[in-house]
Amino acid sequence: MVRRMRPERVAGRYVFRSLSPAELAARLPEIRGFFVESEGPSAILPAAPGDGDAMAQITLQVHSALDGVGLTAAVSGALAARGIPCNMVAALHHDHVFVPEDRAEAALAVLTALAAET
């Protein structure tokens, strides 16, 4: 999967936030990702102007099987080796990597090189 992935940056800026039930209902149309944790619902949302913790989304354009082994480890390991923090999100068809907005181009370069050298 690593060799076949084509990392692509998705337009926009995103933040991870906890939401109350009322906020969840109101913001449902804009939610990019969602998970219920023991502390309450967490969502990935478009960043508002001034959000200093905005992240960029990079989608690994390869069909990632839910029973696949190693893609998350290879991607997060390559980014960690260059000091780039990441938040991995696996969905049904693709894996998505969220990195600090100011490190997005560096992360994209690392992931493109990783696919080429595998």
Secondary structure, DSSP 4 states (H G I P E B T S, - for coil): -TTT--EEEEEEEEEEEE--HHHHHHHGGG-SEEEEETTEEEEEEEPPTT-TT-EEEEEE-S---TT--SHHHHHHHHHHHTT---EEEE-SS-EEEEEEGGGHHHHHHHHHHHHHH-
